[in-house]
Amino acid sequence: MNQSRPPLRDSYEGLFGQAQMAHRAGDTDAAISLYRRLVSRLARLAEKILERRPDLGELHLRAGLELTALLRTEGRYAEAYETKSLLAASHPHMDEEWRRDLAVMRIAKGDVEPGLAELRVLAEEDADNPEGWVTLGNEARTEGRLTESQAALDRALETSNKDDPGELAEVHFQRFLLYKEMGSLDDAVAAWEEAVNLDFEKRATIRELYTMLTDAGRYTEAQQYLAQDENPLQSGFQRGLVAQLTGNSRKARDEWQIVADLDPVSFESGRDCWVEAVLRLGDPEPALQKLQDLLAKLPTPRLLTLAGIAWAMRGDTELATALFQQATNQLRRHRPPKQKLDSTDWRLLDSLITDDKMKSALRPHFAVIETVWG
């Protein structure tokens, strides 16, 4: 029987397979190195060879795109921009789509004005297509250009196909995010309701809505939306938080205990709510027993931060510091990047730990304004 042989280790296909295996194994640095080596080798091929072997041109494109995606997830936007720019030069048939993507990466790597200018040009070139305006609005909001974001999303709303509810829902959801950022909460609620009425799947974002209302002290409205959240980890934790904020500590503990009695692994989202509910009950042990599995599945900055707080409650400053550093490293790769953990998590840690020496050692990891009073 004639069996196909596996590709040679140093062949183009062999390098591609090695890069994919390294990526799946979580060895990002090795994957990036292998993809770089492959893309560089393929980019040097003569035109005659590519005409004879079009599959190599396709492999160059695929490897380059996977390299770009990896670099972006690592927050290495300048390198991602350079890689995709070189790809765009050799694959001009992707022009418009790639121009938009390159503009976004240009903004991400710090060239905000030129990147936004390019997105404006692209939006105007296809002025009746809401996609360009939505991209411009989203990027402007991410960079804190809220007035420009609003103008772009207004254009997106004007040009949206009224017979395409999914398209309209996305525009309204982006408007919700903008109004939330602007502090225009009534407009944010209205935009969220519009999005959900057009696309029921947007209801999965309800936690963002009632968290916004809770943070603003609009507890009655928050509770109305809490009643609509079908995820008991999220809604139960938030009900406990609202109870605590309104002075009902006993009800808060009761709500958190109900959450703590659930199995977080059975839920796709809200696992951080389960961990925080357990920690607020005062005993980190149940959380520490589950966190190993939870972090293995999805080590988000939020879960890493809560794991750090749990170990701090156990008195392990060194492990808490390591986990906080891991969370911070991830947040630095986000857009917009963050250099420190949220002050809300500092307040949580501060409320759960009495050791002033430990708190002093851990405080620099959080975005806390230092005062002469400490």
C-alpha positions in Angstrom: 0.0 0.0 0.0 1.3 3.4 -1.0 1.3 5.6 2.2 1.9 9.3 2.1 5.0 10.4 4.0 5.0 13.0 6.7 6.7 16.3 5.6 10.4 16.7 6.2 11.1 18.6 9.4 12.9 21.4 7.7 10.5 21.6 4.7 8.0 24.4 4.3 5.2 22.1 5.3 7.3 20.7 8.2 8.0 24.1 9.6 4.3 25.1 9.4 3.3 21.9 11.2 5.9 22.6 13.9 4.7 26.1 14.4 1.1 25.0 14.8 2.1 22.3 17.3 4.1 24.8 19.3 1.1 27.1 19.3 -1.3 24.4 20.5 1.2 23.4 23.2 1.2 27.0 24.5 4.8 27.7 23.5 4.0 31.1 21.9 7.6 32.2 21.6 8.6 29.0 19.7 5.6 29.3 17.5 6.4 32.9 16.6 10.0 32.0 15.9 9.0 29.1 13.6 6.4 31.1 11.8 8.9 33.9 11.2 11.4 31.5 9.8 8.9 30.0 7.4 7.4 33.4 6.3 11.0 34.7 5.7 11.9 31.7 3.6 8.7 31.8 1.5 9.0 35.5 0.9 12.4 35.0 -0.8 11.0 32.6 -3.4 11.4 33.7 -7.0 8.2 34.6 -8.9 8.9 31.7 -11.3 8.7 29.2 -8.4 5.5 30.7 -7.1 3.9 30.5 -10.6 4.8 26.8 -10.7 3.9 26.2 -7.0 0.9 28.4 -6.2 0.4 26.3 -3.0 3.5 27.9 -1.6 2.0 31.4 -2.1 -1.0 30.2 -0.2 1.2 28.8 2.5 3.0 32.1 2.8 -0.3 33.9 3.2 -1.6 31.5 5.8 1.6 31.4 7.8 1.8 35.2 7.7 -1.7 35.6 8.9 -1.2 33.2 11.7 2.0 34.9 12.7 0.2 38.3 12.7 -2.6 36.9 14.8 -0.2 35.5 17.4 1.8 38.8 17.6 -1.5 40.7 18.1 -2.6 38.4 21.0 0.8 39.1 22.6 0.3 42.8 22.3 3.3 43.1 19.8 1.4 45.4 17.5 4.4 47.0 15.8 5.7 43.6 14.7 2.2 42.5 13.7 1.8 45.7 11.6 5.2 45.1 9.9 4.4 41.4 9.1 1.0 42.2 7.6 2.4 45.2 5.7 4.8 42.8 4.0 2.0 40.4 3.3 -0.2 43.1 1.8 2.6 44.0 -0.6 2.7 40.4 -1.9 -1.1 39.8 -1.8 -2.6 43.0 -3.2 -5.9 41.3 -3.9 -6.8 41.7 -0.2 -6.4 45.5 -0.5 -9.4 47.1 1.1 -9.9 44.6 3.9 -6.2 44.7 4.7 -6.0 48.5 4.7 -8.6 48.6 7.4 -6.8 46.0 9.5 -3.5 47.7 9.0 -5.0 51.0 10.1 -6.3 49.3 13.3 -2.9 47.8 14.0 -1.3 51.2 13.4 -3.5 52.7 16.0 -2.7 49.9 18.4 1.0 50.3 18.0 0.7 54.0 18.9 0.3 55.8 15.6 -3.1 57.0 16.6 -3.6 60.0 14.3 -2.4 58.4 11.1 -4.4 55.2 11.9 -7.7 57.1 12.6 -7.1 59.2 9.5 -6.8 56.1 7.3 -10.0 54.6 8.8 -11.8 57.9 8.0 -10.6 57.7 4.4 -11.8 54.1 4.1 -15.2 54.9 5.7 -15.7 57.8 3.2 -14.6 55.7 0.3 -17.5 53.3 1.0 -19.7 55.8 2.8 -22.9 53.7 2.5 -21.3 50.7 4.2 -21.8 50.9 8.1 -18.8 48.5 8.7 -16.2 51.2 8.1 -18.0 53.7 10.4 -18.4 51.1 13.1 -14.7 50.3 13.0 -13.8 54.0 13.1 -16.3 54.5 16.0 -14.9 51.6 18.0 -11.3 52.6 17.5 -11.9 56.2 18.3 -13.7 55.1 21.5 -10.8 52.8 22.5 -8.5 55.8 22.2 -10.7 58.1 24.2 -11.9 60.1 21.2 -15.5 60.0 22.3 -16.8 62.9 20.2 -15.3 61.4 17.0 -16.6 57.9 18.0 -20.1 59.3 18.4 -20.0 61.0 15.0 -18.9 57.8 13.3 -21.5 55.7 15.0 -24.2 58.2 14.0 -23.1 57.7 10.4 -23.2 53.9 10.9 -26.7 54.1 12.1 -27.7 56.3 9.2 -26.2 53.9 6.7 -27.3 50.6 8.3 -29.6 48.3 6.4 -32.9 48.5 8.2 -33.8 45.1 6.9 -30.7 43.6 8.6 -31.4 43.3 12.3 -28.0 41.8 13.1 -26.2 44.7 11.5 -28.4 47.3 13.3 -28.0 45.4 16.6 -24.2 45.7 16.4 -24.4 49.4 15.7 -26.6 49.9 18.7 -24.4 47.8 20.9 -21.4 49.9 20.0 -23.4 53.0 20.9 -24.1 51.4 24.3 -20.4 50.9 24.9 -19.8 54.5 23.8 -22.5 56.0 26.0 -21.4 53.9 29.0 -17.9 55.4 28.5 -19.3 58.9 28.2 -21.4 58.4 31.4 -24.6 59.0 29.5 -26.3 56.1 31.3 -29.9 56.7 30.1 -28.7 56.7 26.5 -26.6 53.6 27.2 -29.6 51.7 28.5 -31.7 52.8 25.6 -29.0 51.7 23.1 -28.6 48.3 24.8 -32.4 47.7 24.7 -32.4 48.5 21.0 -29.6 46.0 20.4 -31.3 43.3 22.3 -34.7 43.9 20.6 -32.9 43.4 17.3 -30.7 40.5 18.2 -31.6 38.4 21.3 -28.1 37.0 21.5 -26.9 40.5 22.6 -28.7 39.7 25.9 -25.6 37.7 26.8 -24.0 41.1 27.6 -26.6 42.0 30.3 -23.9 41.7 33.0 -22.2 44.8 31.5 -25.5 46.7 31.8 -26.4 46.0 35.4 -22.8 46.4 36.5 -22.8 49.8 35.0 -26.0 50.7 36.8 -24.7 49.2 40.1 -21.5 51.3 39.8 -23.6 54.4 39.3 -25.7 53.6 42.4 -28.9 53.0 40.4 -29.7 49.8 42.4 -33.4 49.5 41.6 -32.7 49.6 37.8 -29.8 47.2 38.2 -32.0 44.7 40.1 -34.6 44.8 37.3 -32.0 43.7 34.8 -30.5 41.2 37.3 -33.8 39.4 37.2 -33.3 38.9 33.5 -29.9 37.3 33.7 -30.2 33.5 33.4 -26.6 32.9 34.7 -27.0 32.3 38.5 -23.3 32.9 39.1 -23.4 36.4 37.7 -26.8 37.4 38.9 -26.4 35.8 42.4 -23.1 37.5 43.0 -24.4 40.9 41.8 -27.5 40.6 44.0 -25.2 40.0 47.0 -23.1 43.1 46.0 -26.2 45.3 45.7 -27.5 44.0 49.1 -24.1 44.9 50.7 -24.0 48.3 49.1 -27.5 49.0 50.3 -26.7 48.0 53.9 -28.1 44.5 54.0 -25.0 42.4 54.9 -27.0 39.3 55.9 -28.8 39.1 52.5 -25.4 39.7 50.8 -23.9 36.7 52.5 -27.0 34.6 51.8 -26.8 35.4 48.1 -23.1 34.7 48.0 -23.5 31.4 49.8 -26.1 30.3 47.1 -23.5 31.1 44.4 -20.7 29.3 46.4 -22.8 26.1 46.5 -22.9 26.0 42.7 -20.2 24.3 40.5 -18.5 27.0 38.4 -17.1 24.5 36.0 -20.7 23.8 34.8 -21.0 27.4 33.5 -19.3 28.9 30.4 -19.2 32.4 32.0 -19.4 34.0 35.4 -16.7 31.9 36.9 -15.0 35.0 38.3 -18.3 35.8 40.1 -18.2 32.4 41.8 -14.6 32.9 43.0 -15.3 36.4 44.3 -18.5 35.3 46.1 -16.5 32.5 47.8 -13.7 35.0 48.8 -16.2 37.5 50.2 -17.6 34.7 52.5 -14.1 34.8 54.2 -12.7 31.3 53.5 -10.4 31.1 50.4 -10.0 27.3 50.5 -13.0 26.3 48.3 -11.8 28.8 45.7 -8.2 27.6 45.8 -9.4 24.0 45.3 -11.3 25.1 42.1 -8.9 27.7 40.8 -6.3 25.3 39.5 -8.8 23.8 37.1 -10.4 27.2 36.2 -7.1 28.8 35.4 -6.0 25.8 33.3 -9.1 26.3 31.2 -9.0 30.0 30.8 -6.4 32.1 32.7 -8.0 35.5 32.4 -6.6 38.5 34.1 -9.6 38.7 36.4 -9.3 35.0 37.5 -5.5 35.5 38.0 -6.2 38.6 40.2 -8.7 36.8 42.3 -6.4 33.8 42.7 -3.7 36.2 43.9 -6.2 37.6 46.5 -7.1 34.1 47.6 -3.4 33.2 48.2 -2.9 36.5 50.0 -5.8 35.5 52.3 -3.8 32.3 52.9 -0.8 34.5 53.8 1.4 33.7 50.8 2.6 37.1 49.6 5.1 35.6 47.1 2.5 33.5 45.2 0.0 36.4 45.3 2.7 38.7 43.8 3.4 36.2 41.0 -0.3 35.9 40.1 -0.8 39.7 40.1 2.2 40.0 37.8 0.8 37.4 35.4 -2.5 39.3 35.4 -0.7 42.6 34.8 1.3 41.1 31.9 -1.9 40.2 30.2 -3.5 43.5 30.8 -0.6 45.3 29.2 -1.4 43.4 26.0 -5.0 44.6 26.0 -6.4 47.7 24.3 -6.2 50.1 25.8 -3.3 48.7 27.8 -3.3 48.8 31.6 -0.1 48.9 33.7 -1.8 48.0 37.0 -4.7 46.1 38.3 -8.1 47.8 39.0 -8.6 49.8 42.1 -11.9 47.9 42.7 -9.8 44.7 43.2 -7.5 46.6 45.6 -10.6 47.5 47.7 -11.6 43.8 47.6 -8.2 42.7 48.9 -8.1 45.5 51.4 -11.5 44.4 52.8 -10.4 40.7 53.1 -6.9 41.0 54.5 -5.9 42.5 57.9 -2.1 42.1 57.6 -0.9 45.7 56.9 2.6 44.6 56.0 1.3 42.2 53.3 -1.1 44.9 52.0 1.8 47.3 51.8 3.8 44.8 49.7 0.9 44.1 47.4 -0.4 47.6 46.9 2.0 48.6 44.1 0.3 46.1 41.8 -2.9 48.1 41.9 -4.1 51.4 40.4 -4.4 53.1 43.8 -3.7 56.8 44.4 -1.1 57.1 47.1 -1.8 59.7 49.8 0.0 60.8 52.9 -2.7 58.9 54.9 -1.9 55.6 53.2 
